[in-house]
Amino acid sequence: MPFGRLEAQITVPVAGWDGTINDSGAGGDVAWSVPAGTYFLPELLSELQTQLNAAAPTDTLTVSVGNGELGTGKVTIASGGGTFAITWIDLDLRDLLGYTGNLSGASTYLATNHARSLWIADCPYLAPNEVSPWGGWPEADFRTVENAAGVVWGFMGQLKETSFLRWETVKRSRASKANEATTGESFQRFVEEGVWGTAAWGTPTGPVRFFPDASASAFAKYSVTDLKQFRPEQFSDGWAAGPWKVELPRLVLIETGEQGRDTIVATHLTSAGSSVDGTTFDSASITVAAGELVLLAVCCSQTSTDAPPPSDVSETGAGTTLVATQIAQVDFDTTNPAHNCSLWRAMPAAPFTGTVTFTFPATVTACAWSIVKFAGVDTGGSNGATAVGNQAAQTGSTSSGTALPLNLSALEHVTNRAFAAYFNDSNTVTMDPQAGFTEHGEGAIGSPGARAQTQSALTLTACDVSQASPTPLGGIAIEIRSGPL
């Protein structure tokens, strides 16, 4: 039986969490910021990864955590290239991730301490309903009153599902803050900082997410009530002997990963391009509702062996400017002219109509794009951060081919979608989507050629493209997360 894990909600303040990165590939300190919003740890790490890569576009950085069954609970920040350095301006973020100082002189950094907001169990759990949907039992705020004649009046207001979670044989290092083997690993610290809100990022009553299998993606989200003291119960004599019982005694179900998810609806907005040399390129006008995810696939060429991705992608209209966030980028043709492809995300907080401007750090000789919006997605985080699934973007390239497989891991939920953007350097060779995928659009321009194609599918994870003639190919695939109903 799996042991499970708990995650507490993290609130990033209005000013965001800031730092700088000095990457050997680019040089110099470049500022980055995790935007204000509410996150759980995997989504926070995904957002941090996005911001680091945007600040160091010549490298590919990954941010991950060992949160599977009996995992270390430690965060790793790694470079796909050379060394890099990070300076933490906001120490709340540094401490939450388990680091104890600034990072310098290496290409991989494993945190010293256990990540806060995360508790990984080391024994089986007990719950009143140990199968999906993890709701527990119904509870109503039912009230009655009766008079002297025996006439009864009744009222029932709210109906909810309540539950509890209990682990009965926890080692003392994972139970008590004073006896942690690794700082940050105890249930006591999780409760104090994340559930009682003693940490600056914590929120009283949560919510918390419970993963019945710490290595799987299904979860239930609860509000925590009636937890006024932490007093683990000992089942044998002697503190050192243990084991210890810890629990969340009363939980109110908010949602689960097995039900109550919205249906993602895709709408192609525009696909086009330009072969006029320049540093800025404008799309046709697009219209996006508040809370819709916008994915922007961009391909460019340059008369060199190293084409740059855009330095900025922004939408401007009706007095509103919305700046997109880069998800991933890859060079797929390093001959002259070179080609680069990148994928960006945006999510307006208010209805938006306007054009998209792709801005490059240097003159490029061609730019093609394909823009798609998705309704029914998770609207948490900043700029669509939690609408992009926990798993990292999959990227690939080939100098000459007719296909380019990109394989995502199993999707978090059956209502999530796989999305892929593919790119080639031809103005004549078209691309066909993988079987089962819907092509949204394909933007292409003439000499020098550049082409961007977008496609998505429900539940499928094996992304690919096919073309009649071999050409250089690049691709980026992500998971799109559905939102709660």
Disulfide bonds with the S-S distance in Angstrom:
none
